[in-house]
Each structure stands twice: as C-alpha cells, then as structure tokens.
Amino acid sequence: MGQLTKFKVEGKGMGMRIDAVAGKHTIAIDEPESFGGKDSAIDPLSTLLSSLIACENVMAQLIAQEMKFDLQGITFDVEGHLDVAGLMGDLSVKPYFQQVKVKAVIETSESQERIEELRKSVDLRCPVFRTMKDAGIPIENLWTKAEVTV
C-alpha cells in the first residue's frame, strides 16, 4: 500500500453559506438567491466542478513532466448538467450531475496523439475525475491542441 494522506476541512454554516477552512486557506460557499442563499460566494456544485478542473490541471502538470511532454498551458471549460427536481425532493430524479462535459485546450508543440495520451493518463490518476466517474457520473473529457496564433 502507498502513502495514506489525510485531507481535513472544517466549516461554520450560517444560512445557506458556509465558511470553510483547510489549513491556512479559507473558502466561502453560498447558494444563489434563487436557492435561498445570498449569492455571496461560489455555489457548492460549481465548487465541485472547479475542483475537477483544478485536479486535472495538477495531474496534467505532474504527468507531463513524467512524459517529457511540452505542456505550456491549459484552458478548461467545464459544464455539469443536473435536474434540480432531485434536490427538491423528487426521489425518482438523481440529485447529482447527470452529465459532466470537460473541454480542455492545450498549449503545446506536441501532436494530438500525445495530447490524448496525456489526457488518458490524467483520467486514470486524477482523484476528483475518478471519484465522479467511478460513482457512475458520465464524464465527457475532450482535450484539443490550441490553435497557433502568429
């Protein structure tokens, strides 16, 4: 077995908002007014999607070094599709993302074939991606090469 690492977050909730602390870092999460919050911070589901692309970015950086891949930058666009009826008590509807779509544009001198090799390795090793995928959430993950501008 490898090295087991503990992650800990504490938080205090007031209304729909929570102020969370992880080590020396803080994050505020709230709901929009349409969900009873004050829209004072990012919402929980957008936070989850942000965690997904942040984790994919970290893993891409690590794996690119291992592969000797020329990774100059990545731009992500991620969408999650959810039927809010499940959140509101309709037990016949899943209360989680029914689909997630990730589009990544890779700044690199590498071929699309190498980009795909990098993506596949990231998909296998990214903890947030794997948590969602292994939970049965369909994830479409499309990585393409950035167009060169002169």
Salt bridges, closest charged atoms under 4 A:
GLU10 OE2 - LYS8 NZ 3.39
ASP19 OD1 - ARG17 NH2 2.74
GLU66 OE1 - ARG125 NH1 2.82
GLU79 OE1 - HIS81 NE2 3.30
GLU110 OE1 - ARG114 NE 3.05
GLU116 OE2 - ARG119 NH2 2.38
ASP123 OD2 - ARG119 NH1 2.24
ASP134 OD2 - ARG130 NH2 3.19
